Amino acid sequence: MGKRRRATERKKAHPAVLGGAAVAIVCGVGVAAYALSGGDGGKSDGKTVATGPPTAAEVRTTTRAFLTAWEKGDVAAAAALTDDRKAARAALTAYREDAKVSAVRLKPGKPATRKSPKVPFKAAATISYGGKDKRYAYDSTLSVARRAADGKVLVSWQPSVVHPELRDGDRLVTGAAGVPPIKAVDRDGGPLTAAKYPSLGTVLDGLREKFGKEAGGKAGVELRVVRADAKPDDDGKGSKDAAAKKGDAKDTPDKTLLALSPGTPGTLKTTISARTQAEAEKQTAKRKQASVVVVKPSTGEILAVANSNPGGFNTAFQGSLAPGSTMKVITSSMLLEKRLAGVDKKHPCPKYKAYGGWKFQNDNKFQIKGGTFRASFARSCNTAFITQAEKLSNDDLTKQAQDVFGLGRDNWSIGVSSFDGAVPVQSHAQMAASLIGQGGVRMNPLNMASVAATVKSGTFRQPYLVSPEVDDRQLATAPRKMSGKTASALRDLMHYTGVSGTAAKPMAGLGADSGAKTGSAEVDGQKKPNGWFTAYRGDVAAAAVVQAAGHGGETAGPVVREMLLVGK
């Protein structure tokens, strides 16, 4: 249920321990003393290794020495001032040779605080290619730290020192672009730019990578970030099998930083609605860690996508988060089909329900005595779903998600990289937890908007940003369609939830042709849960998540409401 962490935190060595160890070695063993102090003729000079954070003077001195050496093109000297000489030397050499930087001026800024080891700096580079020079300025940051072995203060090397867009394996390259630029337009022909719609920045990069040649443009000469071929591991934010996204751009597309010769862009029409996208940008910008996607149920067209951090990871399309109680839409469809629930049939909702060694409970430990499944769905009763776990096979929910909702099959091709959801086969308590959107279930707003759209239309239609007619790709389909009776029952349940249940406030006044489901997903280490909300109104479906913010009806609900109001 918690977030997975890829990076192992470095253990902080206590200064007193290091000092004590040094003293013990110096006093006790002459040979060891020589090794530590760098003594002459076997005699120690009595000096101990410096410990603790670097001082402000050391930070300033190291930073200036490193930037000066880099600026002068003395790669060896600059690399020697880092804690990874080999990697730094390779990167700084490539900066000159591959990125074609003929000259660079580097100006250090002031750390945020006197004790901060992080130093911002400005770079003003001259890119020289084919007899042409062009200036390129950008900001970056470096950090310094004291090396425990000898007490030296060095630059902590990472690719982002060279340029903030770089990560492990990425390269800066100047040359003829392999893919022509594109002029992306919305569904009505209006231009789409990252300047106007910040959340589309990485999306537009991905669309260029996928459709640049099909759009008919001519490539130019550019300074670009060429991404590493290796895919990131599953860190709770993306799919482990990203390579299985047939025909789509890689997880993080290459990025143009500077056009020396811009080339001729080809026009690429998308499904984006300018009005809906503008509202999505507005709503996510008001919140921390919010993401939203809007789709058209009758076609699968994506009308908008936005994230609070538009230049960062695209959680809306690639996120991999527990969806909480919004998952109960899928679970309910399964229970209805198996006749383990009926909209107005009696259904238990106790305070607690134990299964597989875990004890499950409801928010604030509420219960519904003598209630119906309608009441349990509307109030999001966890135990009402857990009570049915013993009647299910371990793979029932997985099959329902894959076969009816098209999720977790790793075959969506929306036009850029996406995570298609995951509902793994689990057993015992984890299987029960999956029924309420915890356990191993992972989704993102794209997936959950598709779930609401499937309920509204009665048929799974794979979401997409660019018509498949552009490149003749095949859109994913679901092996089977839910029955009309089941679809009608789900719409009834979701509408009732939007009128009299946990979604009532965000859905107020949206009319008879609407429905919703709230969700709150507990995450280890977070004080507040991730808030989820998925809903439809007419031919518009939307889903949002606001991480570490609280209950879905209060956090993500208002975002989705505005999406349904602006519609198309």
C-alpha positions in Angstrom: 0.0 0.0 0.0 2.9 2.3 0.6 5.1 4.1 -1.9 8.1 2.1 -3.1 11.5 3.7 -2.7 14.2 3.1 -5.2 17.0 5.0 -3.7 18.6 3.9 -0.5 19.3 6.8 1.8 22.9 7.4 2.7 23.6 6.8 6.4 24.9 9.8 8.2 28.1 9.0 10.1 28.2 10.6 13.5 31.3 12.9 13.8 32.1 11.7 17.3 32.3 8.1 16.1 34.5 9.0 13.1 36.8 11.1 15.4 37.0 8.4 18.0 37.8 5.8 15.4 40.6 8.0 14.0 42.1 8.6 17.4 42.0 4.9 18.2 43.8 4.0 15.0 46.4 6.8 15.3 47.2 5.9 18.9 47.1 2.1 18.5 48.6 1.2 15.1 51.5 3.0 13.5 50.9 1.7 10.0 47.3 2.7 10.1 48.3 6.1 11.3 50.5 6.6 8.3 47.7 5.6 5.9 45.2 8.0 7.5 47.5 11.0 7.9 49.6 10.6 4.7 52.7 10.7 7.0 56.3 11.0 5.9 58.8 8.3 6.7 56.3 6.5 8.9 55.7 9.5 11.2 52.3 10.9 11.8 51.8 14.7 11.7 49.0 14.2 14.3 46.2 15.6 12.1 42.8 14.0 12.1 40.4 13.8 9.1 37.9 16.7 9.0 34.3 15.7 9.5 30.9 17.3 9.5 29.1 19.4 6.9 31.3 21.7 4.8 31.5 25.3 5.9 30.2 28.2 3.9 33.8 29.1 2.9 34.5 25.5 1.8 31.2 25.5 -0.3 32.2 28.8 -1.9 35.8 27.8 -2.6 34.9 24.3 -4.1 32.1 25.7 -6.2 34.3 28.5 -7.7 37.2 26.2 -8.4 34.9 23.6 -10.1 33.1 26.2 -12.2 36.3 28.0 -13.2 37.9 24.7 -14.4 34.8 23.8 -16.3 34.6 27.2 -17.9 38.2 27.0 -19.0 37.7 23.6 -20.6 40.1 21.9 -18.1 38.0 18.8 -17.8 40.5 16.9 -15.8 40.8 19.6 -13.1 37.0 20.0 -13.0 36.4 16.3 -12.7 39.0 16.0 -9.9 36.9 18.3 -7.9 33.9 15.9 -7.9 33.2 12.7 -6.0 32.9 10.7 -9.3 35.8 11.7 -11.4 35.2 9.2 -14.2 31.5 10.1 -14.7 32.2 13.8 -14.5 35.0 13.7 -17.0 32.9 11.8 -19.5 30.0 14.2 -19.1 32.1 17.4 -19.3 33.9 16.0 -22.3 30.6 15.2 -24.1 29.4 18.7 -23.2 32.2 20.1 -25.5 32.3 17.4 -28.1 28.6 16.2 -28.5 26.7 19.3 -27.5 29.2 21.4 -29.5 29.7 24.0 -26.7 32.6 26.0 -27.9 32.6 28.4 -24.9 30.7 28.7 -21.6 30.5 31.3 -18.9 29.5 30.0 -15.4 28.4 32.4 -12.7 27.7 31.0 -9.2 24.7 32.4 -7.2 24.0 32.5 -3.5 22.9 29.4 -1.6 19.4 29.6 -0.1 21.0 29.7 3.4 24.5 30.2 4.8 24.7 26.6 5.7 23.2 25.2 2.5 25.5 22.9 0.4 23.5 23.6 -2.7 24.7 26.4 -5.0 22.6 27.7 -8.0 24.6 28.9 -11.0 23.9 30.4 -14.4 25.4 29.1 -17.6 25.8 31.1 -20.8 26.9 28.7 -23.5 27.9 29.3 -27.2 26.8 26.4 -29.4 28.9 26.1 -32.6 27.7 23.8 -35.4 28.1 23.9 -39.2 29.9 27.3 -39.1 27.1 28.9 -37.1 27.2 30.1 -33.5 24.2 30.5 -31.2 23.9 31.5 -27.6 22.1 29.4 -25.1 21.6 30.3 -21.4 20.2 28.2 -18.6 20.2 27.8 -14.8 21.5 24.8 -12.9 22.5 23.7 -9.4 25.3 21.8 -7.8 25.8 20.4 -4.3 29.0 19.9 -2.4 29.7 17.4 0.4 32.6 16.3 2.5 34.1 12.9 1.6 34.4 10.7 4.7 37.6 9.0 3.6 39.8 12.0 3.6 37.6 15.0 4.6 37.9 16.6 1.2 35.0 18.9 0.1 33.9 18.0 -3.4 31.0 18.5 -5.8 28.5 15.7 -5.5 28.4 14.6 -9.1 25.1 14.0 -10.9 24.2 14.6 -14.6 21.9 17.5 -13.7 25.0 19.5 -12.8 25.7 19.8 -16.5 22.1 20.6 -17.3 18.9 20.3 -15.1 17.1 18.2 -17.7 19.8 15.4 -17.6 19.4 12.2 -15.7 21.6 9.0 -15.7 22.3 7.9 -19.3 20.9 11.0 -21.0 23.1 13.1 -23.3 23.2 16.6 -24.7 23.6 16.5 -28.4 23.7 19.1 -31.1 23.1 18.0 -34.7 20.5 17.2 -37.3 17.3 16.2 -35.5 16.2 12.7 -36.3 12.5 13.7 -36.0 10.9 16.7 -37.6 9.2 19.2 -35.4 5.4 19.3 -35.2 2.8 22.0 -34.9 0.2 20.4 -32.6 -3.3 21.7 -32.8 -6.4 21.1 -30.8 -9.6 19.4 -32.0 -10.7 22.7 -33.6 -7.4 23.5 -35.2 -6.1 26.0 -32.6 -2.3 25.8 -31.8 -1.2 23.9 -28.7 2.0 25.1 -27.0 3.7 24.4 -23.7 3.9 28.2 -23.1 0.1 28.4 -23.1 -0.7 25.0 -21.7 2.3 24.0 -19.4 1.0 20.5 -18.7 1.3 19.7 -22.4 5.0 20.2 -22.5 6.1 16.6 -22.1 3.1 15.5 -24.0 4.0 17.5 -27.0 7.6 16.2 -26.9 6.2 12.7 -26.9 3.8 13.4 -29.8 6.7 14.8 -31.8 8.8 11.7 -31.2 5.9 9.4 -32.2 4.3 11.4 -35.0 7.0 13.8 -36.3 7.6 11.9 -39.5 3.9 11.1 -40.1 3.1 14.9 -39.8 5.2 15.6 -42.8 7.6 18.2 -41.5 11.4 18.6 -42.2 14.0 18.1 -39.5 16.3 21.0 -38.5 19.5 21.3 -36.4 19.0 21.3 -32.7 20.5 21.1 -29.2 18.6 18.2 -27.6 18.4 16.1 -24.6 18.6 12.5 -25.9 17.1 10.2 -23.4 18.7 7.0 -22.2 17.2 3.8 -23.8 16.8 2.1 -20.5 13.4 2.3 -18.9 13.1 3.3 -15.2 12.2 0.6 -12.7 8.8 0.6 -11.1 9.1 3.2 -8.3 5.4 3.6 -7.6 5.1 6.2 -10.3 5.3 4.2 -13.5 4.9 0.9 -15.2 7.7 -1.7 -14.9 6.9 -2.9 -18.4 6.8 0.4 -20.1 8.4 -1.1 -23.2 5.2 -3.0 -23.8 3.3 0.2 -24.8 3.1 -0.7 -28.5 4.0 2.1 -30.9 4.0 4.9 -28.3 6.9 7.2 -27.4 9.3 6.1 -24.6 8.6 7.1 -21.0 10.4 10.4 -21.2 10.8 11.7 -24.7 13.8 13.6 -26.1 13.6 17.3 -25.5 14.6 20.2 -27.8 16.5 22.9 -25.9 17.6 25.1 -28.7 16.9 25.3 -32.5 19.9 26.4 -34.5 18.0 25.6 -37.7 14.4 25.0 -36.7 13.3 23.0 -39.7 9.7 22.9 -41.0 7.0 21.6 -38.6 4.2 19.3 -39.8 0.7 19.8 -38.4 -0.6 17.2 -36.1 -4.3 17.3 -35.0 -5.0 16.1 -31.5 -8.2 15.4 -29.6 -7.5 18.1 -27.0 -10.2 20.6 -26.3 -8.6 24.1 -25.7 -11.3 25.2 -23.3 -11.2 22.0 -21.2 -7.4 22.0 -21.2 -7.3 25.6 -20.0 -9.6 24.8 -17.1 -7.6 21.7 -16.3 -4.4 23.8 -16.1 -6.2 26.3 -13.9 -7.5 23.7 -11.5 -4.3 21.8 -11.0 -2.2 25.0 -10.7 -4.3 25.9 -7.6 -3.3 22.7 -5.8 -0.2 20.7 -4.8 0.2 17.3 -6.5 -3.0 17.3 -8.4 -3.6 15.5 -11.7 -6.6 15.2 -13.9 -7.7 13.7 -17.2 -10.9 14.2 -19.2 -12.2 11.9 -21.9 -15.2 11.6 -24.2 -17.0 8.3 -23.4 -18.6 7.9 -26.9 -15.2 7.9 -28.6 -12.4 7.6 -26.1 -10.9 11.0 -27.2 -8.8 12.7 -24.5 -10.0 16.2 -24.0 -7.5 17.4 -21.4 -4.6 16.3 -19.2 -2.9 18.4 -16.5 -0.6 18.1 -13.5 0.3 20.5 -10.7 4.0 20.1 -11.6 3.7 20.4 -15.4 7.4 20.0 -16.1 7.8 16.9 -13.9 6.6 13.3 -14.0 3.3 13.0 -15.9 1.2 11.4 -13.1 -2.0 11.9 -15.0 -0.9 9.4 -17.8 2.0 7.4 -16.2 1.2 7.4 -12.5 0.9 4.2 -10.6 -1.0 4.8 -7.4 -3.6 2.9 -5.3 -7.0 4.2 -6.5 -8.8 3.7 -3.2 -12.5 3.4 -3.3 -12.9 4.5 -6.9 -11.9 0.9 -7.6 -15.3 -0.1 -6.1 -16.8 0.8 -9.5 -15.0 -2.2 -11.1 -15.5 -4.4 -8.1 -19.2 -3.6 -8.1 -19.6 -4.6 -11.7 -18.1 -8.0 -10.8 -20.3 -8.5 -7.8 -23.4 -7.5 -9.8 -22.5 -10.0 -12.6 -21.8 -12.7 -10.1 -25.1 -11.9 -8.3 -23.2 -11.4 -5.1 -24.9 -7.9 -4.9 -28.0 -6.2 -6.2 -28.6 -2.5 -6.2 -31.5 -2.6 -3.8 -30.8 -5.9 -2.1 -29.9 -6.2 1.5 -26.1 -6.1 1.9 -24.0 -6.3 5.1 -21.9 -3.3 6.1 -20.5 -4.1 9.6 -18.0 -1.9 11.5 -15.3 -4.5 11.0 -14.6 -7.5 8.8 -11.6 -9.8 9.1 -10.2 -11.7 6.2 -6.9 -13.4 5.5 -5.5 -12.3 8.9 -6.3 -8.6 8.4 -9.0 -6.6 10.1 -10.8 -4.2 7.8 -12.9 -1.2 8.9 -14.8 1.8 7.5 -14.0 5.4 7.8 -14.7 6.5 11.4 -15.8 2.9 12.0 -19.3 3.5 10.7 -21.8 0.6 10.0 -25.1 0.4 8.1 -27.6 -1.8 9.9 -30.0 -3.5 7.5 -28.8 -1.5 4.6 -28.8 -2.2 0.9 -25.9 -2.4 -1.6 -26.9 1.0 -2.9 -26.4 2.5 0.6 -23.0 0.8 1.0 -21.8 2.0 -2.4 -23.0 5.5 -1.8 -21.3 5.8 1.6 -18.3 3.8 0.4 -18.5 1.0 2.9 -15.3 -1.0 2.8 -16.6 -3.9 4.8 -19.5 -4.4 2.4 -17.0 -5.4 -0.2 -14.7 -7.4 2.1 -17.6 -9.6 3.2 -17.8 -11.0 -0.4 -14.0 -11.9 -0.6 -14.5 -15.5 0.6 -16.9 -16.1 -2.3 -14.3 -15.0 -4.9 -11.4 -16.6 -6.7 -8.1 -14.9 -6.5 -8.2 -13.9 -10.2 -11.8 -12.7 -10.4 -11.0 -9.0 -10.0 -8.1 -9.2 -12.4 -10.2 -10.8 -15.1 -13.0 -8.2 -14.6 -10.6 -5.3 -14.9 -8.9 -6.7 -18.0 -11.8 -8.3 -19.8 -14.5 -5.6 -19.2 -12.5 -2.3 -18.5 -9.5 -3.0 -20.7 -7.1 -2.4 -17.8 -3.8 -4.0 -17.0 -3.2 -5.6 -20.4 -0.3 -3.4 -21.4 -1.6 -2.7 -24.8 -3.0 0.9 -24.8 -1.5 3.2 -27.5 -2.8 6.6 -26.7 -0.1 8.5 -28.7 2.4 9.0 -25.9 3.7 6.7 -23.2 1.1 5.7 -20.6 0.5 3.2 -17.8 -2.5 1.1 -18.4 -3.3 0.2 -14.8 -2.5 -3.0 -12.9 -4.8 -5.4 -11.0 -2.5 -8.3 -10.2 -3.7 -11.7 -9.0 -3.4 -11.8 -5.3 -4.6 -14.0 -2.4 -5.7 -13.8 1.2 -5.8 -10.3 2.7 -4.2 -8.7 -0.3 -6.9 -9.9 -2.6 -9.5 -8.5 -0.2 -7.7 -5.2 -0.1 -7.7 -5.0 -3.9 -11.5 -5.0 -3.8 -11.4 -1.6 -2.2 -8.5 -0.2 -4.3 -5.6 -1.0 -2.0 -3.3 -4.0 -2.0 -1.4 -4.3 -5.3 -4.0 -2.3 -7.4 -2.4 0.6 -9.3 -4.1 3.3 -11.4 -3.8 6.9 -12.6 -6.4 9.5 -13.6 -6.3 8.4 -17.2 -7.3 4.8 -16.1 -10.0 6.0 -13.8 -11.4 8.5 -16.3 -11.7 5.5 -18.7 -13.5 3.5 -16.0 -16.2 6.3 -15.6 -16.4 6.5 -19.4 -16.9 2.8 -19.7 -19.7 2.9 -17.2 -21.4 5.8 -19.0 -21.2 4.3 -22.5 -21.4 0.6 -21.5 -18.4 -0.2 -23.6 -14.6 0.2 -23.1 -13.1 2.5 -25.7 -9.4 3.0 -25.3 -8.5 6.7 -24.7 -6.3 8.4 -27.3 -4.8 11.8 -28.1 -4.3 11.3 -31.9 -6.6 9.5 -34.2 -5.4 6.0 -35.2 -6.0 7.0 -38.8 -2.8 9.0 -38.7 -0.5 6.0 -38.3 -2.8 3.0 -38.8 -2.2 1.8 -35.2 -4.7 -0.5 -33.5 -6.4 0.7 -30.4 -6.9 -1.7 -27.6 -10.2 -3.4 -27.1 -11.7 -5.3 -24.2 -12.4 -9.0 -24.7 -16.0 -8.6 -23.6 -18.7 -6.0 -23.0 -20.6 -5.8 -19.7 -24.3 -6.6 -20.0 -26.8 -3.7 -20.4 -28.3 -4.7 -17.0 -24.9 -4.3 -15.3 -24.1 -1.0 -17.0 -27.5 0.4 -16.0 -27.1 -0.8 -12.4 -23.6 0.9 -12.2 -25.0 4.2 -13.6 -27.8 4.0 -11.0 -25.3 3.5 -8.2 -23.0 6.3 -9.4 -25.8 8.7 -9.9 -27.2 8.0 -6.4 -23.7 8.5 -5.0 -23.6 11.9 -6.7 -27.0 12.9 -5.3 -27.1 11.3 -1.8 -23.7 9.8 -1.2 -20.1 10.9 -0.6 -20.0 12.7 -4.0 -23.1 14.8 -3.4 -21.3 18.1 -2.8 -19.1 18.2 -5.9 -21.9 16.8 -8.1 -24.6 19.1 -6.9 -26.8 20.5 -9.7 -25.1 18.5 -12.5 -28.3 16.8 -13.6 -29.8 13.4 -14.1 -27.3 12.2 -16.6 -24.3 12.1 -14.2 -22.7 9.9 -11.7 -19.6 9.7 -9.5 -17.5 7.7 -7.1 -15.1 9.1 -4.4 -11.9 7.4 -3.1 -9.3 7.9 -0.5 -6.1 5.7 -0.7 -4.0 5.3 2.4 -0.3 5.5 1.7 2.5 4.5 4.2 4.3 7.5 5.5 1.6 10.0 4.6 -0.4 11.8 7.2 -3.3 12.3 4.8 -4.6 9.9 2.1 -4.5 10.5 -1.6 -7.9 11.9 -2.6 -9.6 10.4 -5.8 -12.7 11.3 -7.7 -14.1 9.8 -10.9 -17.3 10.9 -12.6 -19.3 11.5 -15.8 -21.8 14.0 -17.1 -23.3 13.6 -20.5 -20.6 12.7 -22.9 -17.7 13.8 -20.6 -15.9 11.7 -18.1 -13.1 12.8 -15.8 -10.9 11.6 -13.0 -8.5 13.4 -10.6 -6.2 12.6 -7.8 -4.8 15.0 -5.3 -2.0 13.3 -3.4 -1.5 13.6 0.4 -4.5 15.9 0.6 -7.4 14.1 2.2 -10.7 12.6 1.2 -11.5 12.5 -2.5 -14.9 14.3 -2.3 -13.2 17.3 -0.7 -10.0 17.4 -2.6 -10.3 15.8 -6.1 -14.0 16.3 -6.4 -14.0 20.0 -7.0 -11.4 19.5 -9.8 -13.6 17.0 -11.6 -16.7 19.1 -11.1 -15.1 22.0 -13.0 -14.1 19.6 -15.8 -17.7 18.4 -16.1 -19.0 21.9 -16.1 -16.8 23.2 -18.9 -17.4 20.0 -20.9 -17.1 20.3 -24.7 
